[in-house]
Amino acid sequence: MKRPFGQHFLFDPNILKKIIKCSGVTSDDTVVEIGPGLGTLTKFLSLSAKKVIAIEIDKRLIEKLEGILSPCSNVEIIQADALQFPYDSINEKFRVIANIPYYITTPILFRLLEFREKITSMTLLMQKEVAKRITASHKNKDYGVLSISAQLHTKPVLEFTVSRKAFLPPPKVDSAVVHFEVSQAPFFEIADEELFLEVVKTAFSQRRKTIANSLKTYTGIKDALQKAGLDPKLRPENLSMEDYVRLTEALKNISLSHQFIS
Ligand code: SAM
């Protein structure tokens, strides 16, 4: 049977309770759940939170959900695509707690990060491999663009793993729960975030090369590496986020001084 929308349902109450516990949700919180499916997690959320906004794309599930969740008066079911949903239309700050569809994990994460000012935390069940990439630090093989993008504004922690056997039907991969505390103030002072992310993406597009080589299209890269105190022979995965911040700053200053001279 064809399964659209990454539908792998979770029924184990112990795992559902563990998700609730590590989310930190309290009875003062509004929670957004992406993809309530058959409402198993939603019922637990309804007992723990002040209000639950459950966003489900699949029209066929909406009627079932309305029946299943009819005793839960604090749950609002919205039929919408979580990638398009205007999260700023929610009046209060909220936590996101969800077993998210695997086929759109990264776009959902980036979409939510756009609305980080409204989000207190995110607790997301996702593929284990993606969870490892999101939470990796430098000098780790999983460290890359996804780790750096996520860790710019959040502190992601891999809380626990979930076997594929816990789902119905089981997916092809194991899963993990990642809890992200979302920071309103940036963890790093970055004058030009766009340039920073461009430098990071360019570096990791050739992660086996040295940093000097993978960033050779940038004018003055050798001087910038020296100013940032970085060995040009380092590989992209050996630079910490602070190193990328200093390197971007140095590149920006060099490019500004070139503009000034010419
Ligand atoms: N929360 C349920 C559970 O834990 O059993 C279901 C989780 S299942 C992995 C993912 C759910 O997300 C499905 O109900 C699916 O229909 C829904 N979904 C998929 N794509 C979506 C999207 N773009 N927007 C909102 N919901 C989506």
Residues whose N, C-alpha, C, O or C-beta is under 5 A from the ligand:
A	BS01	SAM	F5 G6 Q7 H8 F9 L10 I34 G35 P36 G37 L38 L41 I55 E56 I57 D58 A80 D81 A82 L83 N99 I100 P101
